[in-house]
Amino acid sequence: MTLREEIIGELIKGKISSPRLEADIILKAVAPDYPQMTSQEEQKAREYLHRRLAHEPLDKIIGQKEFYKFVFKVNQNVLSPRPDTEILVEKALELLPQNNPFRILDLGTGSGCILLSLLKEREQANGVGVDVSEKALEVAQENAENLGVKARTTFVNKSWQEKGFVTGLFDMIVSNPPYIPSAEIKTLDEEVKTYDPKSALDGGKDGLKCYRDIAEIISPLLQDGGYILLEVGYNQARDVADIFTKKQLKLIEIAQDLSGIERCVILKKSVAK
């Protein structure tokens, strides 16, 4: 039996989905020249398998995750980027014409996957990523350097509720804030509740606390005619839209992710008359 067959068999027994794909990812991560392997690489593959069977997410084990068109460093200090979030990037790019000097603010930037994807696709844009976690920003800074957008990115280690946490106006604000109701955290999959930072998950009693907080600070930060794009959880889109339209923002669109779930709320600040 080959090592690949052994890993696949163990993953199947461990009820890990996509065992063949995951086996190949593990082997490629530890041994770029697989099937040629050193004994040290084989030992590392078995270590990765053991961690995966304990339901540690594969991306946290190998230290990276593909998102949109790019590869991002991840660890236990940041939320693992998810395909659901890519709709926010796609919709943002539709609103950001090429070759315009946009200024983008990302609230709760984490790994930086949203902001840095936008900056990579829009070479004249500049961005500010805000996160209360210093360790998360260390990951984001490394991702900015790896993607070649470090010179156009500023990271701010503050709470967005801190007065004057950023200065100036932004053409676009994006955010994937915590939105899981507190009582539901314990019901999440082991891979999420154990290995993603709780601070990136817990959205308060009803899951909407962060949206209310953002709505209170948004107007002085957003240019007239500027946009805010927010990722939301299942069945939250209408409530989130209502929170922001009460702050005189105009609802432009509620976009669905690939599963047909209303995932991205897009609003616009009216131009002052």
C-alpha positions as CSV (number, residue, x, y, z in Angstrom):
1,M,0.0,0.0,0.0
2,T,1.4,3.4,-0.9
3,L,1.4,6.3,1.6
4,R,-1.2,8.0,-0.5
5,E,-3.5,5.0,-0.3
6,E,-2.9,4.8,3.5
7,I,-3.7,8.4,4.0
8,I,-6.9,8.2,1.9
9,G,-8.0,5.1,3.9
10,E,-7.5,6.9,7.2
11,L,-9.3,10.0,6.1
12,I,-12.2,7.8,4.9
13,K,-12.4,6.1,8.3
14,G,-12.2,9.5,10.0
15,K,-15.2,10.6,7.9
16,I,-13.2,13.5,6.4
17,S,-14.9,14.8,3.2
18,S,-12.9,14.7,-0.1
19,P,-10.3,12.2,1.2
20,R,-8.5,11.8,-2.1
21,L,-8.2,15.6,-2.7
22,E,-7.1,16.2,0.9
23,A,-4.5,13.4,0.7
24,D,-3.0,15.0,-2.4
25,I,-2.9,18.4,-0.7
26,I,-1.1,16.9,2.3
27,L,1.4,15.1,0.2
28,K,2.1,18.1,-2.0
29,A,2.5,20.4,1.0
30,V,5.1,18.2,2.6
31,A,6.8,16.8,-0.5
32,P,6.8,19.0,-3.6
33,D,8.5,16.2,-5.6
34,Y,6.0,13.5,-4.5
35,P,6.0,10.5,-5.1
36,Q,9.7,11.0,-4.3
37,M,9.9,11.6,-0.5
38,T,12.4,11.8,2.2
39,S,11.9,10.0,5.5
40,Q,11.4,13.4,7.1
41,E,8.7,14.3,4.6
42,E,6.9,11.0,5.2
43,Q,7.0,11.6,8.9
44,K,5.6,15.1,8.4
45,A,2.8,13.8,6.2
46,R,1.8,11.4,9.0
47,E,1.9,14.2,11.5
48,Y,-0.4,16.3,9.2
49,L,-2.7,13.3,8.9
50,H,-2.9,12.9,12.6
51,R,-3.8,16.6,13.0
52,R,-6.5,16.3,10.3
53,L,-8.1,13.3,11.9
54,A,-8.4,15.5,15.0
55,H,-10.5,17.8,12.8
56,E,-8.0,20.6,12.6
57,P,-8.8,22.4,9.3
58,L,-6.5,21.4,6.4
59,D,-5.7,25.0,5.6
60,K,-4.6,25.7,9.2
61,I,-2.4,22.6,9.1
62,I,-0.6,23.5,5.9
63,G,-0.7,27.2,6.7
64,Q,-2.4,28.6,3.6
65,K,-5.8,28.8,1.9
66,E,-6.8,29.7,-1.7
67,F,-9.3,32.5,-1.9
68,Y,-10.6,34.2,-5.0
69,K,-7.6,34.1,-7.3
70,F,-4.8,34.1,-4.7
71,V,-3.2,32.1,-1.9
72,F,-3.2,33.5,1.6
73,K,-1.3,32.6,4.7
74,V,-3.6,31.5,7.5
75,N,-3.2,30.3,11.1
76,Q,-5.3,30.1,14.2
77,N,-5.2,33.8,14.7
78,V,-7.4,34.5,11.6
79,L,-10.7,33.3,10.2
80,S,-10.1,30.9,7.4
81,P,-11.2,32.5,4.1
82,R,-14.3,30.9,2.7
83,P,-15.7,30.7,-0.9
84,D,-18.9,32.4,0.4
85,T,-16.9,35.6,0.8
86,E,-15.7,35.7,-2.8
87,I,-19.1,37.2,-3.8
88,L,-18.2,40.3,-1.8
89,V,-14.9,40.7,-3.7
90,E,-16.6,40.1,-7.1
91,K,-19.3,42.7,-6.3
92,A,-16.8,45.2,-5.1
93,L,-14.8,44.9,-8.2
94,E,-17.9,45.6,-10.3
95,L,-18.1,49.0,-8.5
96,L,-14.4,49.8,-8.8
97,P,-13.4,50.7,-12.4
98,Q,-9.8,50.0,-13.4
99,N,-7.2,52.7,-13.1
100,N,-9.1,54.9,-10.6
101,P,-7.3,55.9,-7.4
102,F,-9.9,54.5,-5.0
103,R,-9.4,54.4,-1.2
104,I,-10.8,51.3,0.5
105,L,-11.4,50.5,4.2
106,D,-11.7,47.0,5.5
107,L,-13.2,46.7,9.0
108,G,-12.0,43.5,10.7
109,T,-9.5,42.6,8.0
110,G,-8.2,39.4,9.6
111,S,-6.0,37.7,7.0
112,G,-6.6,40.6,4.7
113,C,-8.1,38.3,2.0
114,I,-10.9,40.8,1.0
115,L,-8.9,44.0,1.0
116,L,-5.7,42.5,-0.6
117,S,-7.7,40.7,-3.3
118,L,-9.2,44.1,-4.2
119,L,-5.9,45.9,-4.2
120,K,-4.3,43.2,-6.3
121,E,-7.0,43.6,-8.9
122,R,-7.1,47.4,-8.8
123,E,-3.5,48.7,-9.2
124,Q,-4.4,52.3,-8.5
125,A,-6.3,51.7,-5.3
126,N,-5.0,52.1,-1.7
127,G,-6.4,50.3,1.3
128,V,-6.6,50.4,5.1
129,G,-7.2,47.2,7.0
130,V,-8.3,47.6,10.6
131,D,-8.3,44.8,13.2
132,V,-8.2,44.7,17.0
133,S,-6.0,41.6,16.9
134,E,-2.3,42.3,16.5
135,K,-1.6,38.7,15.7
136,A,-4.2,38.8,12.9
137,L,-2.5,41.9,11.4
138,E,0.9,40.1,11.4
139,V,-0.7,37.5,9.1
140,A,-2.3,40.3,6.9
141,Q,1.0,42.1,6.6
142,E,2.7,39.0,5.4
143,N,-0.1,38.4,2.9
144,A,0.2,42.0,1.6
145,E,4.0,41.5,1.1
146,N,3.5,38.1,-0.7
147,L,0.9,39.6,-3.0
148,G,3.0,42.7,-3.8
149,V,0.6,45.2,-2.5
150,K,2.3,46.2,0.8
151,A,3.2,49.7,-0.5
152,R,-0.5,50.4,-1.0
153,T,-1.7,49.0,2.2
154,T,-1.9,50.4,5.8
155,F,-2.9,48.2,8.7
156,V,-4.3,49.7,11.9
157,N,-4.4,47.8,15.2
158,K,-7.4,49.4,16.8
159,S,-11.1,48.8,17.5
160,W,-13.4,50.5,15.0
161,Q,-15.2,51.8,18.0
162,E,-12.2,53.8,19.1
163,K,-12.6,57.5,18.2
164,G,-10.4,58.5,15.4
165,F,-9.2,55.0,14.6
166,V,-8.7,56.1,11.0
167,T,-8.6,59.5,9.2
168,G,-9.9,60.7,5.9
169,L,-12.7,59.5,3.7
170,F,-13.1,56.3,1.8
171,D,-14.6,55.4,-1.6
172,M,-15.6,52.0,-0.4
173,I,-15.9,50.2,2.9
174,V,-15.9,46.4,3.1
175,S,-16.4,44.1,6.1
176,N,-17.0,40.5,7.0
177,P,-17.7,41.1,10.7
178,P,-18.5,38.4,13.3
179,Y,-22.2,37.4,12.8
180,I,-22.8,34.1,14.6
181,P,-25.3,34.5,17.5
182,S,-23.4,33.9,20.7
183,A,-25.6,30.9,21.7
184,E,-24.9,29.2,18.4
185,I,-21.1,29.1,18.7
186,K,-21.1,25.8,20.6
187,T,-23.2,24.2,17.8
188,L,-20.7,25.0,15.1
189,D,-18.5,22.4,13.4
190,E,-15.4,21.4,15.5
191,E,-13.2,22.8,12.7
192,V,-14.7,26.2,13.2
193,K,-15.4,26.6,16.9
194,T,-12.1,25.2,17.9
195,Y,-9.7,26.5,15.3
196,D,-11.1,29.9,14.2
197,P,-10.7,32.8,16.7
198,K,-14.0,33.2,18.6
199,S,-13.6,37.0,18.3
200,A,-14.1,36.6,14.5
201,L,-17.3,34.5,15.0
202,D,-19.3,35.9,17.9
203,G,-21.8,38.5,16.7
204,G,-23.5,39.0,20.0
205,K,-27.0,37.8,21.2
206,D,-28.7,38.1,17.8
207,G,-25.6,38.1,15.6
208,L,-26.1,41.7,14.5
209,K,-24.1,43.6,17.1
210,C,-21.2,44.4,14.9
211,Y,-23.5,45.7,12.1
212,R,-25.2,48.1,14.5
213,D,-21.7,49.3,15.7
214,I,-20.5,49.8,12.1
215,A,-23.7,51.7,11.2
216,E,-23.0,54.2,14.0
217,I,-19.6,55.1,12.6
218,I,-20.0,54.8,8.9
219,S,-21.3,58.1,7.7
220,P,-18.2,60.3,8.6
221,L,-15.9,57.7,6.9
222,L,-17.6,57.2,3.6
223,Q,-17.4,59.6,0.6
224,D,-20.7,60.9,-0.8
225,G,-21.6,58.4,-3.4
226,G,-19.3,55.8,-1.8
227,Y,-20.3,52.1,-1.2
228,I,-20.3,49.8,1.8
229,L,-20.3,46.0,1.2
230,L,-21.1,43.7,4.1
231,E,-21.0,39.9,4.3
232,V,-23.9,38.5,6.4
233,G,-25.0,35.2,7.8
234,Y,-28.0,33.0,6.8
235,N,-31.3,34.9,6.9
236,Q,-29.6,38.2,8.1
237,A,-29.5,40.2,4.9
238,R,-32.8,42.0,5.3
239,D,-32.2,42.9,9.0
240,V,-28.7,44.2,8.2
241,A,-30.0,46.2,5.2
242,D,-32.7,47.7,7.6
243,I,-30.0,48.7,10.1
244,F,-28.1,50.7,7.5
245,T,-31.0,52.2,5.6
246,K,-32.1,53.8,8.9
247,K,-28.7,55.6,8.7
248,Q,-29.6,57.2,5.4
249,L,-27.7,54.7,3.3
250,K,-29.4,53.4,0.1
251,L,-29.8,49.7,-0.4
252,I,-28.3,48.9,-3.9
253,E,-28.3,45.1,-3.9
254,I,-28.4,41.9,-1.8
255,A,-26.2,39.4,-3.6
256,Q,-26.4,35.6,-3.3
257,D,-23.4,33.3,-2.8
258,L,-22.9,30.1,-4.9
259,S,-25.3,28.3,-2.6
260,G,-28.1,30.8,-3.2
261,I,-27.9,32.3,0.2
262,E,-28.2,36.1,0.5
263,R,-24.6,36.8,1.5
264,C,-23.6,40.3,0.6
265,V,-25.5,43.5,1.3
266,I,-24.5,46.5,-0.8
267,L,-25.4,50.0,0.2
268,K,-24.5,53.5,-1.1
269,K,-24.2,56.9,0.6
270,S,-26.2,59.5,-1.2
271,V,-24.5,62.5,-2.7
272,A,-25.1,65.6,-0.6
273,K,-27.2,68.2,-2.3
